[in-house]
Amino acid sequence: MTVRKTMPLLGCVLLWVAAAPLQAQVVSLNYERLSSLEDPLAAELGDVTYVLNGLADLPLFLDLDGDADRIESITNFQFEASTQLSNRWLAALTYFGQYVSDSAAETASEEDYTDNLALSVGSYWGTVLLGNVSGIVREQTRRLRGAGNASLAFDDTLGRLGDDGGGYLVRFGPWLFSSLIDDDDSFDLGVTYQRPTGTRDYRLAARYTDSTYTAEDGSRTFDSTAFSGVAEVIFGSSRWDIGAGYEHLSGEGLKLERWYTSAGGRLKAGVLSISLEGHYGQIEGEDEVSAAFGIQYDLARGLSANLGLNHTDGTASREGTSIVRARDNKAVLSMRYSF
């Protein structure tokens, strides 16, 4: 009797797995503001495929509040070596590196050279990743980055996961599920739904994050629990999206509530791309505001001129602890080459 009941169920499960359009996911370890939009360079030697892409950017930072201006350099690249195993699993080793010259860093603690390394194995059942994969779920569920040198502040949870951990991605038709756990047992869960309907393409994303946040002045560390979501629509050469989030911070007898919303649009007309974004949120009644306007003008394949106007204004403190503190107005001009 047990066999008769189990066999039809097992058959249905196997048929569903075989029919489900699952595949290994393409893995990117670039969690930074700048990424190449060009087709990568690729070569095949024996059973191994090598893929390389990257960019070089020379930005001129103009401080609109009257502080010193500067011109610096930023370069990054991603290299991947992949092969198909005898059981048809796809194994890949991915490395991402970025160099930021000293005075081009957004914060004083930012290192000159940072890198991420990960090993992934995937097939119809999804993709397993190990290494510096802390941004995998965030990249699957975030709002689209702005054009040119636009950079919208505060548009994420304050809490962060550790660099090292393991992740899992799996796709079922239009659904993409992503998960991540770091070596401190913090975790990140995400789900994305995307498919075209008529002349429009829709994307919905949700994310749950359990992590930690160190206050801006370093005096306290908080446990962070956050929920966020994104809705996006693409119509022709325009893309519009809106995101919202809630975050609960608690640590050393202090509990804080944070909420925020961000929205923006991006248009492309020929060689010109334009974006405009805005953000508003509060931490215990104290405002955080940011806005970003960006332009990218394509000069030739991979070569572009870029502009960004970025406004940031947000401070919050409680019981002598500075939670966040960021206030500046910048214009960024650059020439960029990507491949």
N, C-alpha and C positions, 0 to 999 in steps of 0.2 A: 504493500500500500504506500509506503514511504517513497519507494522508487518511482511508482507511477505518478505521484504528485510532484516529485522533484525533477524528473526528466523533462517534462514540458516547460517548467520554469527555467531550468538550466538552458534548454534550447532557445528560449526567448531571449535570455540574457546574452548568449553567444551570438545570436542573430543581430541583436541591437548593437553589440560591440563591433561586429564586423561591418554593419551598415553605417555606423556613426562616422562622420567625416572628421576623424581626429588625425592630428599630425604633429610632428615635432615643431616647436615654436622657435622662431628666429630670436636670438638673445642679444640684447644690446646692454653693455655695461656703462654707457655714457649717460650719467645722471646730471651732467652739467648744463649750463645755459646754451652753449654753442654746440651744434652738431651739423655734420655734413648732410646736405640734401641730394648730393650727386650719387650716381651709381658707383659702387666701389670697384677697385681694381681686383681682378680675380685671376688665378692660375691654378692648374691642376698638375700635380706631379705624382705619378703612380696612382695610388688609391686615396690620396689626400688632396683636398681642395683648400687653397689659401686665399683669403679675402682681406683686403686692406682699404680703409678709407680714413679721411682726416681733414683737417683744415688748419690754416694759418691766418691769424687776425691781428691787425695793427690798429688798436683803438686810440683815439685822442679823447681823454676825459676832460670835460669842461665843467667845473663846479660852479653852478649858478648862484651859490650863496657867497661867492667871493673868495673861496679858498684856492689853493694852488692847483693849476691845471697840469696835466701830464700826458705823455704819449708812451705807450708800453707795447708789450707783445703777448699774445696767447696762442698756443698751438696745442692741438690734440690729435690723437689717432686711435683707431681700433683695428686690431689684427685678430683674425680667427683662422684656425686650422681645424678642418672637420673631415671625418671619414665615416663610411658606412660599415658597421661590423657584420660578421657573417650571419647574425640573426636579424639583420636589417635594421637594427637600432642605429641611430645617428649620434656619434660621439663628437664633441667639439671642445676645443680649448680656446678661450677668448681672453684677450688682454686689451685693456684701455689705459692710455696714459695721457696726462695733460700737464703742460708747463705754463705757469703764470708768472711773469716777471714780478719782482718784489712789490713795486708800487702800483701794479695793476690789480692786486688782490682786493677783493671786496671788503675783507676784514683783516685786521692785523695778525690774526692767528692762522690765516690761510697759508698753506705750504706752497713753495715754489713748484714742486712736482708731486702730483698725486697719481695713483694708478689703481686699477681694479683687475683682478684675475679670477676667472671662474671656469669650472669644468661642467659641461652639461651632457646629458644622455637622454635621447628622446625617441619616441616612436608613436604609434597610433594611440597609445595610452597616455600621452602627454610628454612633458619634459621635466626632468629632475636637474637641479642646479646646486652646486656647492662652491663656496668661495666668497668673494666680495660682492654680494648680491643684494645689498640693503635697499637699493632703489627699484627693484624689479616691479613690485606691486604699485608703487607710486607712478612709475612710467606708464603702466597699463591703464590707470584710472584718472590721471591728471587732466587738467585743461590744456589745450594746445598752447605752446609757447608763442609769444608775439613775434612779429617780423623784425628784421634788422637787429638793432641793439635794444629793443624794448625788453625790460626786465621788471615784472610786477612783484613787488615785495609782499610778504605775509601770506601769499596764496598757497598755504600748506599748513599742516599741523606743526606746532612747535616741537612736539616730541620726535625723537629720532631713534632708529634702531642702530645697533652696532654694525660695523662694516662686515664682519664675518658671519656666515650663516648658511642655511639651506633653503631652497625654494622649489615650488612645483607649479607648473603651468599646464592647463589642459583645456582644449577647445571642444565644444559640442555645437556644431553648426554656428549660429551667430553668437553663441555664448562663450566667453573666455573667463575661466576661473584661475585665480592666482593666489598663492600663499607663500609665506616666508616666516622663518623663525631664526633668530640670531643666537649667538653663544651665551647670551644672558637671559634667554627664554622670553624675550620680548617677541611679539609676532605681528604680522600684517596680513590681512585678508582682503581680497578684491574680487569683484565680478563686473564684467563688461558685456553689454549687449549692443551689437551694431549690425544693421542691415539696411539696404535701400528700400524705399517705398515710393513708387512712382518716379518723380524727377528729383527726389530728395533722399539724402542718406542720414540716418539717425543713429546716434550713439548715446547710451545711458550707462553710467558707471557708478558703483558704490564701493566704499572702502571702510574697513574697521581696523584701527591701529591701537595696539597696546605697547607703549614704549616709555622712555624717560626723557626729561628735559632739564637741562642745567640753566638756571637763571642767567640773565645777561651779565650780572656782576659776579657770577660764580659762587655766590654764598649759599645757595640751596639747590638741591636736586629734587625734581618732582616726578611722580608717577603720572603718566599721561594716558588717558583713554579718549579716543576720538572717533567720530563718525563723519564721513564726508560723502558728497555725491556730485555728479556732473551730468548735465544734459547738453547735447550738441546736435546741431543740424547743419548739413552741408547742402547748399543749393548753387549749382553752377560753379563759379570760381569764388564763392563766398562761404565763409564758415562762421557760425555764431554759437556761442556757448555760455552757460551759466553754471556756477558751482557754489556750494554752500557747505558749511561744516560746523560741528560743535566739538569742543574739547574740554575735558575735565582734568584739572591739575591738582594734585594733592601731595604734600610732603612736609614733614616736620611740623605738624599742627596747623598748616595753612592750606586752605582749599580755595580754588579759583575756578570760575566758569568763563569760558571763551566761546564766542560764536562769530562767524564771519560769512560773507558772501562776495563772490567775484563774478564779473561778467565781461565779455569782450567780443570783438568781431575781427575777422581778417579777410581782406579782399585782395585779389590778384587780377591785374589788367595788363596783359602782355608781359613786359619785363619789369613791371612795378608791382610790389607787394606792400600793403599798408595794413597796420593793425592798431586798434585802440582798446585799452582795457582799464577797468577800474575795480577797486577793492574797498570794502568797508567792514569793520568788525569792532568788537569790544571785548575787553578783559575786565570784568567786574566794573563796568560802566565807563572805563577809560578807552578812548577811541584809538583805532588803528586805521589809517587811511593811506592808500597808495594809488597811483595811476601811471600808465605807461603808453607811450605813442611810438610806433616804430615804422621805419620805411626801409625797404630793400630794393635796390635798383640793379638788375642783372646786366653787367657789362659784356660778359662772354661766358662760355661754359665754365662754371665753377668760380668765376670772378665777379664780385659784386661790391657796390658801395652801400654803406649802411648808416642809418641814423637812429638814435634812440633818445627820447626825452622821458626821464623817469623821476617821479615824485614819491617820496616816502616820508610819513609823519606818524609815528606811533610810540607812545611811552606808557608804561604801566608799572606801578610799584605798590608793594604791600608790606607792612611791618618791617620797614627798613631794607627790603629786598627789591632790587630793580629787576622786574620780570623781563621786560623788553625795553629797548631804547634805540630808536633809529629815526633820524631826521636828516634828510638831504634832498637836494634837487640837482640832477645831473643831466648833461647832454653828452652823448657818446657818438663820435664819428669814427668810422673805420673803413679800411679796405680789407676784403676777405677773399681768400682763395680756398675752395674746398674740392676734394676729390674722393 
